[in-house]
Amino acid sequence: MKYMVADLMYKAEKVWFADGYVHFVLTDRKHVSFPVSLNEKLRNASDEQLSNVELICDGTGIHWPDLDEDLSILGIMEGRFGQQSSISDR
């Protein structure tokens, strides 16, 4: 699989959902988390769907099979959390 250099700057080694947040640990041991409310599909999902989460693409992406949703680690680090509705919905 081909990667852009920027994609390889951020790789996760663990991901999980807890208390309304997606958490992941980068290979340099930094812990990153964000509220599911920042993503429309995640915001409307059940805890069971959110807990079924996995790393993909050698740790450069996060995938929720039950929701057909993928986010890149790089995108999250840049503040992009996928589809959003308006700010007033948060």
Backbone as XML, in Angstrom:
<?xml version="1.0"?>
<chain id="A" units="angstrom">
  <residue number="1" name="MET">
    <atom name="N" x="0.832" y="-1.171" z="0.000"/>
    <atom name="CA" x="0.000" y="0.000" z="0.000"/>
    <atom name="C" x="0.883" y="1.244" z="0.000"/>
  </residue>
  <residue number="2" name="LYS">
    <atom name="N" x="0.495" y="2.232" z="-0.757"/>
    <atom name="CA" x="1.254" y="3.478" z="-0.834"/>
    <atom name="C" x="0.765" y="4.448" z="0.233"/>
  </residue>
  <residue number="3" name="TYR">
    <atom name="N" x="1.693" y="5.158" z="0.837"/>
    <atom name="CA" x="1.378" y="6.169" z="1.833"/>
    <atom name="C" x="2.048" y="7.471" z="1.445"/>
  </residue>
  <residue number="4" name="MET">
    <atom name="N" x="1.449" y="8.570" z="1.846"/>
    <atom name="CA" x="2.127" y="9.854" z="1.735"/>
    <atom name="C" x="3.024" y="9.973" z="2.960"/>
  </residue>
  <residue number="5" name="VAL">
    <atom name="N" x="4.096" y="10.712" z="2.845"/>
    <atom name="CA" x="5.019" y="10.876" z="3.962"/>
    <atom name="C" x="4.288" y="11.404" z="5.188"/>
  </residue>
  <residue number="6" name="ALA">
    <atom name="N" x="3.382" y="12.346" z="5.014"/>
    <atom name="CA" x="2.644" y="12.918" z="6.148"/>
    <atom name="C" x="1.814" y="11.856" z="6.868"/>
  </residue>
  <residue number="7" name="ASP">
    <atom name="N" x="1.271" y="10.879" z="6.124"/>
    <atom name="CA" x="0.492" y="9.813" z="6.751"/>
    <atom name="C" x="1.333" y="9.008" z="7.726"/>
  </residue>
  <residue number="8" name="LEU">
    <atom name="N" x="2.580" y="8.814" z="7.419"/>
    <atom name="CA" x="3.445" y="7.986" z="8.251"/>
    <atom name="C" x="3.962" y="8.725" z="9.478"/>
  </residue>
  <residue number="9" name="MET">
    <atom name="N" x="3.753" y="10.029" z="9.534"/>
    <atom name="CA" x="4.173" y="10.799" z="10.701"/>
    <atom name="C" x="3.363" y="10.402" z="11.927"/>
  </residue>
  <residue number="10" name="TYR">
    <atom name="N" x="2.122" y="10.023" z="11.732"/>
    <atom name="CA" x="1.219" y="9.674" z="12.825"/>
    <atom name="C" x="0.678" y="8.272" z="12.612"/>
  </residue>
  <residue number="11" name="LYS">
    <atom name="N" x="1.076" y="7.369" z="13.494"/>
    <atom name="CA" x="0.566" y="6.004" z="13.449"/>
    <atom name="C" x="0.112" y="5.633" z="14.851"/>
  </residue>
  <residue number="12" name="ALA">
    <atom name="N" x="-1.023" y="4.984" z="14.929"/>
    <atom name="CA" x="-1.554" y="4.560" z="16.222"/>
    <atom name="C" x="-1.253" y="3.088" z="16.448"/>
  </residue>
  <residue number="13" name="GLU">
    <atom name="N" x="-1.153" y="2.731" z="17.721"/>
    <atom name="CA" x="-0.951" y="1.326" z="18.047"/>
    <atom name="C" x="-2.110" y="0.749" z="18.862"/>
  </residue>
  <residue number="14" name="LYS">
    <atom name="N" x="-3.033" y="1.611" z="19.290"/>
    <atom name="CA" x="-4.185" y="1.158" z="20.063"/>
    <atom name="C" x="-5.304" y="2.169" z="19.897"/>
  </residue>
  <residue number="15" name="VAL">
    <atom name="N" x="-6.557" y="1.693" z="19.820"/>
    <atom name="CA" x="-7.722" y="2.574" z="19.718"/>
    <atom name="C" x="-8.859" y="1.969" z="20.529"/>
  </residue>
  <residue number="16" name="TRP">
    <atom name="N" x="-9.668" y="2.828" z="21.157"/>
    <atom name="CA" x="-10.834" y="2.365" z="21.900"/>
    <atom name="C" x="-11.813" y="3.527" z="22.087"/>
  </residue>
  <residue number="17" name="PHE">
    <atom name="N" x="-13.047" y="3.160" z="22.449"/>
    <atom name="CA" x="-14.102" y="4.130" z="22.749"/>
    <atom name="C" x="-14.441" y="4.034" z="24.230"/>
  </residue>
  <residue number="18" name="ALA">
    <atom name="N" x="-14.593" y="5.183" z="24.893"/>
    <atom name="CA" x="-15.015" y="5.210" z="26.294"/>
    <atom name="C" x="-15.588" y="6.582" z="26.635"/>
  </residue>
  <residue number="19" name="ASP">
    <atom name="N" x="-16.704" y="6.576" z="27.337"/>
    <atom name="CA" x="-17.289" y="7.800" z="27.899"/>
    <atom name="C" x="-17.479" y="8.929" z="26.885"/>
  </residue>
  <residue number="20" name="GLY">
    <atom name="N" x="-17.943" y="8.579" z="25.688"/>
    <atom name="CA" x="-18.231" y="9.594" z="24.687"/>
    <atom name="C" x="-17.035" y="10.083" z="23.890"/>
  </residue>
  <residue number="21" name="TYR">
    <atom name="N" x="-15.883" y="9.460" z="24.082"/>
    <atom name="CA" x="-14.656" y="9.857" z="23.387"/>
    <atom name="C" x="-14.020" y="8.672" z="22.667"/>
  </residue>
  <residue number="22" name="VAL">
    <atom name="N" x="-13.398" y="8.952" z="21.537"/>
    <atom name="CA" x="-12.524" y="7.993" z="20.871"/>
    <atom name="C" x="-11.117" y="8.314" z="21.351"/>
  </residue>
  <residue number="23" name="HIS">
    <atom name="N" x="-10.415" y="7.288" z="21.788"/>
    <atom name="CA" x="-9.049" y="7.438" z="22.298"/>
    <atom name="C" x="-8.113" y="6.605" z="21.440"/>
  </residue>
  <residue number="24" name="PHE">
    <atom name="N" x="-6.914" y="7.110" z="21.230"/>
    <atom name="CA" x="-5.892" y="6.277" z="20.606"/>
    <atom name="C" x="-4.524" y="6.664" z="21.139"/>
  </residue>
  <residue number="25" name="VAL">
    <atom name="N" x="-3.608" y="5.717" z="21.041"/>
    <atom name="CA" x="-2.235" y="5.924" z="21.484"/>
    <atom name="C" x="-1.349" y="5.844" z="20.251"/>
  </residue>
  <residue number="26" name="LEU">
    <atom name="N" x="-0.564" y="6.888" z="20.042"/>
    <atom name="CA" x="0.364" y="6.920" z="18.919"/>
    <atom name="C" x="1.595" y="6.066" z="19.230"/>
  </residue>
  <residue number="27" name="THR">
    <atom name="N" x="2.329" y="5.739" z="18.207"/>
    <atom name="CA" x="3.522" y="4.910" z="18.397"/>
    <atom name="C" x="4.583" y="5.599" z="19.248"/>
  </residue>
  <residue number="28" name="ASP">
    <atom name="N" x="4.513" y="6.931" z="19.376"/>
    <atom name="CA" x="5.457" y="7.642" z="20.246"/>
    <atom name="C" x="4.899" y="7.790" z="21.660"/>
  </residue>
  <residue number="29" name="ARG">
    <atom name="N" x="3.807" y="7.052" z="21.961"/>
    <atom name="CA" x="3.171" y="6.965" z="23.283"/>
    <atom name="C" x="2.284" y="8.150" z="23.658"/>
  </residue>
  <residue number="30" name="LYS">
    <atom name="N" x="2.053" y="9.082" z="22.735"/>
    <atom name="CA" x="1.122" y="10.176" z="23.009"/>
    <atom name="C" x="-0.301" y="9.623" z="22.991"/>
  </residue>
  <residue number="31" name="HIS">
    <atom name="N" x="-1.115" y="10.078" z="23.933"/>
    <atom name="CA" x="-2.521" y="9.686" z="24.009"/>
    <atom name="C" x="-3.355" y="10.828" z="23.438"/>
  </residue>
  <residue number="32" name="VAL">
    <atom name="N" x="-4.193" y="10.513" z="22.463"/>
    <atom name="CA" x="-5.038" y="11.499" z="21.801"/>
    <atom name="C" x="-6.488" y="11.051" z="21.961"/>
  </residue>
  <residue number="33" name="SER">
    <atom name="N" x="-7.379" y="11.996" z="22.179"/>
    <atom name="CA" x="-8.802" y="11.663" z="22.230"/>
    <atom name="C" x="-9.617" y="12.807" z="21.655"/>
  </residue>
  <residue number="34" name="PHE">
    <atom name="N" x="-10.818" y="12.467" z="21.191"/>
    <atom name="CA" x="-11.740" y="13.486" z="20.695"/>
    <atom name="C" x="-13.166" y="13.025" z="20.959"/>
  </residue>
  <residue number="35" name="PRO">
    <atom name="N" x="-14.085" y="13.965" z="21.176"/>
    <atom name="CA" x="-15.477" y="13.597" z="21.435"/>
    <atom name="C" x="-16.167" y="13.118" z="20.161"/>
  </residue>
  <residue number="36" name="VAL">
    <atom name="N" x="-16.978" y="12.078" z="20.296"/>
    <atom name="CA" x="-17.688" y="11.553" z="19.124"/>
    <atom name="C" x="-18.652" y="12.584" z="18.549"/>
  </residue>
  <residue number="37" name="SER">
    <atom name="N" x="-19.011" y="13.579" z="19.314"/>
    <atom name="CA" x="-19.937" y="14.610" z="18.832"/>
    <atom name="C" x="-19.374" y="15.405" z="17.658"/>
  </residue>
  <residue number="38" name="LEU">
    <atom name="N" x="-18.075" y="15.301" z="17.399"/>
    <atom name="CA" x="-17.466" y="16.023" z="16.283"/>
    <atom name="C" x="-17.694" y="15.348" z="14.932"/>
  </residue>
  <residue number="39" name="ASN">
    <atom name="N" x="-18.243" y="14.136" z="14.940"/>
    <atom name="CA" x="-18.481" y="13.398" z="13.706"/>
    <atom name="C" x="-19.943" y="12.966" z="13.679"/>
  </residue>
  <residue number="40" name="GLU">
    <atom name="N" x="-20.641" y="13.279" z="12.605"/>
    <atom name="CA" x="-22.076" y="13.017" z="12.528"/>
    <atom name="C" x="-22.428" y="11.534" z="12.671"/>
  </residue>
  <residue number="41" name="LYS">
    <atom name="N" x="-21.714" y="10.657" z="11.989"/>
    <atom name="CA" x="-22.011" y="9.228" z="12.094"/>
    <atom name="C" x="-21.730" y="8.705" z="13.502"/>
  </residue>
  <residue number="42" name="LEU">
    <atom name="N" x="-20.639" y="9.150" z="14.083"/>
    <atom name="CA" x="-20.283" y="8.683" z="15.423"/>
    <atom name="C" x="-21.248" y="9.243" z="16.464"/>
  </residue>
  <residue number="43" name="ARG">
    <atom name="N" x="-21.647" y="10.478" z="16.306"/>
    <atom name="CA" x="-22.546" y="11.130" z="17.252"/>
    <atom name="C" x="-23.863" y="10.374" z="17.385"/>
  </residue>
  <residue number="44" name="ASN">
    <atom name="N" x="-24.337" y="9.820" z="16.297"/>
    <atom name="CA" x="-25.636" y="9.152" z="16.276"/>
    <atom name="C" x="-25.558" y="7.647" z="16.507"/>
  </residue>
  <residue number="45" name="ALA">
    <atom name="N" x="-24.390" y="7.135" z="16.805"/>
    <atom name="CA" x="-24.188" y="5.699" z="16.965"/>
    <atom name="C" x="-24.379" y="5.259" z="18.418"/>
  </residue>
  <residue number="46" name="SER">
    <atom name="N" x="-24.650" y="3.966" z="18.577"/>
    <atom name="CA" x="-24.770" y="3.399" z="19.917"/>
    <atom name="C" x="-23.375" y="3.137" z="20.493"/>
  </residue>
  <residue number="47" name="ASP">
    <atom name="N" x="-23.316" y="2.981" z="21.806"/>
    <atom name="CA" x="-22.043" y="2.652" z="22.447"/>
    <atom name="C" x="-21.478" y="1.337" z="21.911"/>
  </residue>
  <residue number="48" name="GLU">
    <atom name="N" x="-22.356" y="0.389" z="21.629"/>
    <atom name="CA" x="-21.918" y="-0.906" z="21.082"/>
    <atom name="C" x="-21.258" y="-0.717" z="19.710"/>
  </residue>
  <residue number="49" name="GLN">
    <atom name="N" x="-21.866" y="0.090" z="18.852"/>
    <atom name="CA" x="-21.290" y="0.356" z="17.530"/>
    <atom name="C" x="-19.958" y="1.089" z="17.662"/>
  </residue>
  <residue number="50" name="LEU">
    <atom name="N" x="-19.891" y="2.045" z="18.569"/>
    <atom name="CA" x="-18.667" y="2.824" z="18.752"/>
    <atom name="C" x="-17.539" y="1.977" z="19.330"/>
  </residue>
  <residue number="51" name="SER">
    <atom name="N" x="-17.888" y="0.999" z="20.149"/>
    <atom name="CA" x="-16.876" y="0.138" z="20.759"/>
    <atom name="C" x="-16.275" y="-0.849" z="19.765"/>
  </residue>
  <residue number="52" name="ASN">
    <atom name="N" x="-16.981" y="-1.098" z="18.670"/>
    <atom name="CA" x="-16.455" y="-1.977" z="17.633"/>
    <atom name="C" x="-15.600" y="-1.127" z="16.688"/>
  </residue>
  <residue number="53" name="VAL">
    <atom name="N" x="-14.386" y="-0.846" z="17.119"/>
    <atom name="CA" x="-13.471" y="0.042" z="16.394"/>
    <atom name="C" x="-12.135" y="-0.655" z="16.235"/>
  </residue>
  <residue number="54" name="GLU">
    <atom name="N" x="-11.475" y="-0.384" z="15.111"/>
    <atom name="CA" x="-10.192" y="-1.043" z="14.847"/>
    <atom name="C" x="-9.259" y="-0.114" z="14.083"/>
  </residue>
  <residue number="55" name="LEU">
    <atom name="N" x="-7.977" y="-0.412" z="14.209"/>
    <atom name="CA" x="-6.976" y="0.305" z="13.420"/>
    <atom name="C" x="-6.863" y="-0.349" z="12.061"/>
  </residue>
  <residue number="56" name="ILE">
    <atom name="N" x="-6.667" y="0.457" z="11.039"/>
    <atom name="CA" x="-6.485" y="-0.042" z="9.674"/>
    <atom name="C" x="-5.255" y="0.625" z="9.058"/>
  </residue>
  <residue number="57" name="CYS">
    <atom name="N" x="-4.852" y="0.116" z="7.915"/>
    <atom name="CA" x="-3.769" y="0.710" z="7.121"/>
    <atom name="C" x="-2.499" y="0.902" z="7.955"/>
  </residue>
  <residue number="58" name="ASP">
    <atom name="N" x="-2.120" y="-0.159" z="8.635"/>
    <atom name="CA" x="-0.882" y="-0.151" z="9.427"/>
    <atom name="C" x="-0.871" y="0.945" z="10.488"/>
  </residue>
  <residue number="59" name="GLY">
    <atom name="N" x="-2.052" y="1.208" z="11.074"/>
    <atom name="CA" x="-2.135" y="2.177" z="12.156"/>
    <atom name="C" x="-2.326" y="3.619" z="11.731"/>
  </residue>
  <residue number="60" name="THR">
    <atom name="N" x="-2.537" y="3.859" z="10.449"/>
    <atom name="CA" x="-2.731" y="5.234" z="9.983"/>
    <atom name="C" x="-4.205" y="5.608" z="9.865"/>
  </residue>
  <residue number="61" name="GLY">
    <atom name="N" x="-5.093" y="4.670" z="10.161"/>
    <atom name="CA" x="-6.523" y="4.951" z="10.080"/>
    <atom name="C" x="-7.306" y="4.220" z="11.154"/>
  </residue>
  <residue number="62" name="ILE">
    <atom name="N" x="-8.520" y="4.703" z="11.396"/>
    <atom name="CA" x="-9.449" y="4.100" z="12.343"/>
    <atom name="C" x="-10.714" y="3.741" z="11.580"/>
  </residue>
  <residue number="63" name="HIS">
    <atom name="N" x="-11.259" y="2.541" z="11.863"/>
    <atom name="CA" x="-12.422" y="2.039" z="11.129"/>
    <atom name="C" x="-13.475" y="1.514" z="12.101"/>
  </residue>
  <residue number="64" name="TRP">
    <atom name="N" x="-14.737" y="1.890" z="11.839"/>
    <atom name="CA" x="-15.887" y="1.363" z="12.566"/>
    <atom name="C" x="-16.684" y="0.520" z="11.585"/>
  </residue>
  <residue number="65" name="PRO">
    <atom name="N" x="-16.533" y="-0.808" z="11.608"/>
    <atom name="CA" x="-17.218" y="-1.669" z="10.634"/>
    <atom name="C" x="-18.737" y="-1.540" z="10.672"/>
  </residue>
  <residue number="66" name="ASP">
    <atom name="N" x="-19.311" y="-1.406" z="11.856"/>
    <atom name="CA" x="-20.773" y="-1.320" z="11.971"/>
    <atom name="C" x="-21.332" y="-0.022" z="11.399"/>
  </residue>
  <residue number="67" name="LEU">
    <atom name="N" x="-20.495" y="0.987" z="11.289"/>
    <atom name="CA" x="-20.943" y="2.306" z="10.835"/>
    <atom name="C" x="-20.432" y="2.660" z="9.440"/>
  </residue>
  <residue number="68" name="ASP">
    <atom name="N" x="-19.562" y="1.823" z="8.881"/>
    <atom name="CA" x="-18.923" y="2.105" z="7.601"/>
    <atom name="C" x="-18.280" y="3.492" z="7.630"/>
  </residue>
  <residue number="69" name="GLU">
    <atom name="N" x="-17.523" y="3.756" z="8.688"/>
    <atom name="CA" x="-16.869" y="5.054" z="8.866"/>
    <atom name="C" x="-15.373" y="4.843" z="9.063"/>
  </residue>
  <residue number="70" name="ASP">
    <atom name="N" x="-14.589" y="5.653" z="8.385"/>
    <atom name="CA" x="-13.135" y="5.618" z="8.491"/>
    <atom name="C" x="-12.621" y="7.033" z="8.709"/>
  </residue>
  <residue number="71" name="LEU">
    <atom name="N" x="-11.655" y="7.166" z="9.600"/>
    <atom name="CA" x="-10.969" y="8.438" z="9.810"/>
    <atom name="C" x="-9.478" y="8.189" z="9.770"/>
  </residue>
  <residue number="72" name="SER">
    <atom name="N" x="-8.732" y="9.122" z="9.214"/>
    <atom name="CA" x="-7.278" y="8.982" z="9.207"/>
    <atom name="C" x="-6.710" y="9.615" z="10.468"/>
  </residue>
  <residue number="73" name="ILE">
    <atom name="N" x="-5.653" y="9.023" z="10.971"/>
    <atom name="CA" x="-4.970" y="9.585" z="12.138"/>
    <atom name="C" x="-4.458" y="10.982" z="11.795"/>
  </residue>
  <residue number="74" name="LEU">
    <atom name="N" x="-3.890" y="11.141" z="10.618"/>
    <atom name="CA" x="-3.403" y="12.457" z="10.193"/>
    <atom name="C" x="-4.539" y="13.481" z="10.188"/>
  </residue>
  <residue number="75" name="GLY">
    <atom name="N" x="-5.686" y="13.122" z="9.633"/>
    <atom name="CA" x="-6.823" y="14.028" z="9.595"/>
    <atom name="C" x="-7.267" y="14.447" z="10.985"/>
  </residue>
  <residue number="76" name="ILE">
    <atom name="N" x="-7.314" y="13.496" z="11.903"/>
    <atom name="CA" x="-7.690" y="13.817" z="13.284"/>
    <atom name="C" x="-6.678" y="14.777" z="13.885"/>
  </residue>
  <residue number="77" name="MET">
    <atom name="N" x="-5.402" y="14.509" z="13.670"/>
    <atom name="CA" x="-4.364" y="15.380" z="14.227"/>
    <atom name="C" x="-4.438" y="16.792" z="13.635"/>
  </residue>
  <residue number="78" name="GLU">
    <atom name="N" x="-4.971" y="16.895" z="12.411"/>
    <atom name="CA" x="-5.139" y="18.201" z="11.759"/>
    <atom name="C" x="-6.484" y="18.842" z="12.094"/>
  </residue>
  <residue number="79" name="GLY">
    <atom name="N" x="-7.293" y="18.173" z="12.904"/>
    <atom name="CA" x="-8.577" y="18.731" z="13.300"/>
    <atom name="C" x="-9.726" y="18.411" z="12.376"/>
  </residue>
  <residue number="80" name="ARG">
    <atom name="N" x="-9.536" y="17.401" z="11.519"/>
    <atom name="CA" x="-10.610" y="16.979" z="10.611"/>
    <atom name="C" x="-11.207" y="15.691" z="11.169"/>
  </residue>
  <residue number="81" name="PHE">
    <atom name="N" x="-12.515" y="15.706" z="11.449"/>
    <atom name="CA" x="-13.171" y="14.583" z="12.098"/>
    <atom name="C" x="-14.273" y="13.971" z="11.243"/>
  </residue>
  <residue number="82" name="GLY">
    <atom name="N" x="-14.183" y="14.116" z="9.941"/>
    <atom name="CA" x="-15.189" y="13.543" z="9.056"/>
    <atom name="C" x="-16.387" y="14.451" z="8.930"/>
  </residue>
  <residue number="83" name="GLN">
    <atom name="N" x="-17.515" y="13.858" z="8.572"/>
    <atom name="CA" x="-18.735" y="14.628" z="8.331"/>
    <atom name="C" x="-19.196" y="15.299" z="9.612"/>
  </residue>
  <residue number="84" name="GLN">
    <atom name="N" x="-19.603" y="16.531" z="9.462"/>
    <atom name="CA" x="-20.133" y="17.300" z="10.587"/>
    <atom name="C" x="-21.413" y="17.978" z="10.161"/>
  </residue>
  <residue number="85" name="SER">
    <atom name="N" x="-22.281" y="18.174" z="11.120"/>
    <atom name="CA" x="-23.412" y="19.058" z="10.848"/>
    <atom name="C" x="-23.033" y="20.422" z="11.406"/>
  </residue>
  <residue number="86" name="SER">
    <atom name="N" x="-23.958" y="21.317" z="11.436"/>
    <atom name="CA" x="-23.619" y="22.685" z="11.823"/>
    <atom name="C" x="-23.155" y="22.768" z="13.271"/>
  </residue>
  <residue number="87" name="ILE">
    <atom name="N" x="-22.405" y="23.801" z="13.577"/>
    <atom name="CA" x="-21.862" y="24.028" z="14.918"/>
    <atom name="C" x="-22.993" y="24.057" z="15.956"/>
  </residue>
  <residue number="88" name="SER">
    <atom name="N" x="-24.141" y="24.588" z="15.572"/>
    <atom name="CA" x="-25.242" y="24.716" z="16.542"/>
    <atom name="C" x="-25.785" y="23.372" z="16.988"/>
  </residue>
  <residue number="89" name="ASP">
    <atom name="N" x="-25.492" y="22.290" z="16.238"/>
    <atom name="CA" x="-25.963" y="20.957" z="16.608"/>
    <atom name="C" x="-25.128" y="20.315" z="17.702"/>
  </residue>
  <residue number="90" name="ARG">
    <atom name="N" x="-23.967" y="20.873" z="18.026"/>
    <atom name="CA" x="-23.066" y="20.242" z="18.992"/>
    <atom name="C" x="-23.487" y="20.449" z="20.405"/>
  </residue>
</chain>
